[in-house]
Amino acid sequence: MQSQSTQNNQRKKRHIWGLLFSIAILGFGLYFWSNFQYFLDLYNYQTYNPSAAVASITKNSRLTDEGRFAFYTAQPAIDGTRAFNVKCDRKEENTAILGCYTANKIYIFEVTDERLNGIREVTAVHEMLHVIYQRASADDRAKLRVLLDAEAKKLEKDKDFSERMAFYARTEPGERYNELHSIIGTEVSSVSGELESYYDQYFDRQHIVGLFKLYKSEFKKLETKASKMKTQIDALSKKIDKAKDKYASDVKALDRDIVDFNSQAESGTFESQSQFDSERASLVARADQIKQQQASINLLLKQYNDLIKQHNDIITESNKLYQSIDSSLAPAPSV
């Protein structure tokens, strides 16, 4: 039989090992809990099977390994039906929503117009950056805010940027830096070297900004064409109004002078036949000139109507381009 001392030593060893095991379990539990988001992200990343479309977007976006990890942890999905609107709620009417990051998932609207190639990639990176900002530590966010504020200050006079930030302030209060983090990263050509290096950890920023500028230029080209044509239409309209006013004034004066001429002819007040012929010839010449004015006005009106048609065609084309990114006009999901 074992001695009482030996039994006590064994009990002490078992107690120590049990205590060490409990500490190890507790330590692992604390480590797991403090890194729960990472383990959840790792699980989502490893279990996610990207569609061919998502894989194509990932490749075309030139994501780094870190960027791909952040993108795939949100298990992105592409949807070109009205079901997209259930996931990505538009906050205001007449505002196109191209993507969203909600409930830890990314949704991207499927834009198929070839003129807007690159729009899905820019949207994907924009939403991926929301994932990264959400995961950033408090210290990292504080550093980012300083850098983002410096870039935002440079853009204060940009009307589109100001209106966009005002929109986010109305619809997503408290998310200013989260949105700045995505907008500046994907849409602004020149940023500080420190910020450039930061974004380069996740994707080829200049490539994405290039895609943004490319598809944005399609909207700008139509807007510029429509604006220039509107200027031409307004100038031609004023020219036509001026010509019409002169035409009406000349016709009125001619009518008055014809009545006066006929009155003189009837009363025989002309001093000679030559005076009669001269004044009559002058009236005929003025009548011919008025006919030319009328023909000129008709030509101007034709030019005006042609410009109106061209302007309307541009507006129609522009509307179609905007409709292509409007998820509310997408077809219903198939059953």
Secondary structure in CASP SS format (residue, H / E / C, confidence):
PFRMAT SS
TARGET T0000
AUTHOR 0000-0000-0000
METHOD secondary structure of the structure
MODEL  1
M C 1.00
Q C 1.00
S C 1.00
Q H 1.00
S H 1.00
T H 1.00
Q H 1.00
N H 1.00
N H 1.00
Q H 1.00
R H 1.00
K H 1.00
K H 1.00
R H 1.00
H H 1.00
I H 1.00
W H 1.00
G H 1.00
L H 1.00
L H 1.00
F H 1.00
S H 1.00
I H 1.00
A H 1.00
I H 1.00
L H 1.00
G H 1.00
F H 1.00
G H 1.00
L H 1.00
Y H 1.00
F H 1.00
W H 1.00
S H 1.00
N C 1.00
F H 1.00
Q H 1.00
Y H 1.00
F H 1.00
L H 1.00
D H 1.00
L H 1.00
Y H 1.00
N H 1.00
Y H 1.00
Q H 1.00
T H 1.00
Y C 1.00
N C 1.00
P C 1.00
S C 1.00
A H 1.00
A H 1.00
V H 1.00
A H 1.00
S H 1.00
I H 1.00
T H 1.00
K H 1.00
N H 1.00
S H 1.00
R C 1.00
L E 1.00
T C 1.00
D H 1.00
E H 1.00
G H 1.00
R H 1.00
F H 1.00
A H 1.00
F H 1.00
Y H 1.00
T H 1.00
A C 1.00
Q C 1.00
P C 1.00
A E 1.00
I E 1.00
D E 1.00
G C 1.00
T C 1.00
R C 1.00
A C 1.00
F H 1.00
N H 1.00
V H 1.00
K H 1.00
C C 1.00
D C 1.00
R C 1.00
K C 1.00
E C 1.00
E C 1.00
N C 1.00
T C 1.00
A C 1.00
I C 1.00
L C 1.00
G E 1.00
C E 1.00
Y E 1.00
T E 1.00
A C 1.00
N C 1.00
K E 1.00
I E 1.00
Y E 1.00
I E 1.00
F E 1.00
E C 1.00
V C 1.00
T C 1.00
D C 1.00
E H 1.00
R H 1.00
L H 1.00
N C 1.00
G C 1.00
I H 1.00
R H 1.00
E H 1.00
V H 1.00
T H 1.00
A H 1.00
V H 1.00
H H 1.00
E H 1.00
M H 1.00
L H 1.00
H H 1.00
V H 1.00
I H 1.00
Y H 1.00
Q H 1.00
R H 1.00
A C 1.00
S C 1.00
A H 1.00
D H 1.00
D H 1.00
R H 1.00
A H 1.00
K H 1.00
L H 1.00
R H 1.00
V H 1.00
L H 1.00
L H 1.00
D H 1.00
A H 1.00
E H 1.00
A H 1.00
K H 1.00
K H 1.00
L C 1.00
E C 1.00
K C 1.00
D C 1.00
K H 1.00
D H 1.00
F H 1.00
S H 1.00
E H 1.00
R H 1.00
M H 1.00
A H 1.00
F H 1.00
Y H 1.00
A H 1.00
R H 1.00
T H 1.00
E C 1.00
P C 1.00
G C 1.00
E C 1.00
R H 1.00
Y H 1.00
N H 1.00
E H 1.00
L H 1.00
H H 1.00
S H 1.00
I H 1.00
I H 1.00
G H 1.00
T H 1.00
E H 1.00
V C 1.00
S C 1.00
S C 1.00
V C 1.00
S C 1.00
G H 1.00
E H 1.00
L H 1.00
E H 1.00
S H 1.00
Y H 1.00
Y H 1.00
D H 1.00
Q C 1.00
Y C 1.00
F E 1.00
D C 1.00
R H 1.00
Q H 1.00
H H 1.00
I H 1.00
V H 1.00
G H 1.00
L H 1.00
F H 1.00
K H 1.00
L H 1.00
Y H 1.00
K H 1.00
S H 1.00
E H 1.00
F H 1.00
K H 1.00
K H 1.00
L H 1.00
E H 1.00
T H 1.00
K H 1.00
A H 1.00
S H 1.00
K H 1.00
M H 1.00
K H 1.00
T H 1.00
Q H 1.00
I H 1.00
D H 1.00
A H 1.00
L H 1.00
S H 1.00
K H 1.00
K H 1.00
I H 1.00
D H 1.00
K H 1.00
A H 1.00
K H 1.00
D H 1.00
K H 1.00
Y H 1.00
A H 1.00
S H 1.00
D H 1.00
V H 1.00
K H 1.00
A H 1.00
L H 1.00
D H 1.00
R H 1.00
D H 1.00
I H 1.00
V H 1.00
D H 1.00
F H 1.00
N H 1.00
S H 1.00
Q H 1.00
A H 1.00
E H 1.00
S H 1.00
G C 1.00
T C 1.00
F C 1.00
E C 1.00
S C 1.00
Q H 1.00
S H 1.00
Q H 1.00
F H 1.00
D H 1.00
S H 1.00
E H 1.00
R H 1.00
A H 1.00
S H 1.00
L H 1.00
V H 1.00
A H 1.00
R H 1.00
A H 1.00
D H 1.00
Q H 1.00
I H 1.00
K H 1.00
Q H 1.00
Q H 1.00
Q H 1.00
A H 1.00
S H 1.00
I H 1.00
N H 1.00
L H 1.00
L H 1.00
L H 1.00
K H 1.00
Q H 1.00
Y H 1.00
N H 1.00
D H 1.00
L H 1.00
I H 1.00
K H 1.00
Q H 1.00
H H 1.00
N H 1.00
D H 1.00
I H 1.00
I H 1.00
T H 1.00
E H 1.00
S H 1.00
N H 1.00
K H 1.00
L H 1.00
Y H 1.00
Q H 1.00
S C 1.00
I C 1.00
D C 1.00
S H 1.00
S H 1.00
L H 1.00
A C 1.00
P C 1.00
A C 1.00
P C 1.00
S C 1.00
V C 1.00
END
